[in-house]
Amino acid sequence: MIGIGEKFPEFSKTAVVSLEKGKEFETISSDSFINDDSRWTVMFWWPKDFTFVCPTEIAEFNNNYSEFRDRDTTLIGASTDSEYVHLAWRNNHDDLRGLKFPMLADTSKSLAEDLGILVADEKVAYRATFIIDPQGIIRWVSVNDLNVGRNVKEVLRVLDGLQTDELCPCNWEKGQETLTAALEA
């Protein structure tokens, strides 16, 4: 699996960005968010559309969309399902109709493979979350087993810590004191 300190892979994929007829799809590429001097990116993956745990996570990311926006962070959701399956799911699931972020379609599974997050026997993505800094460097990775949803508040907490560029102690939260390293004499 690709890890912290590595450059996020280059990609260009179709994503569902709207339910409005004729404006449903856009191409999103790594160039869309990498090398922007101020924007961070959170890309989170789920295994399959039309399942049970996945929409709870997607809806929770959407519920916290303004929190990511307030942190100058682009939010992108992704799976190995096609853009047409994403669109059908959004149209048929009450919690997904009003999504404010794109649903990336990695139908070739090439990006998931480059990230090292494909489940070997099923060829679907693990529940992986990547925080990527403005230079395109991965600063945090979290991967859950297929059956366990992630904690969006923890993603925000880690993002806050990374954005301070300071030492953050265990259980640190935005607004709390950071640590100062004592210099040895």
Secondary structure by P-SEA (a helix, b strand, c coil): ccccccccccbbbbbbccccccccbbbbccccccccccbbbbbbbbccccccaaaaaaaaaaaaaaaaaaacbbbbbbccccaaaaaaaaacccccccccccccccccaaaaaaacccccccccccbbbbbbcccccccbbbbbcccbbbbaaaaaaaaaaaaaccccccccccccbbbbbbbcc
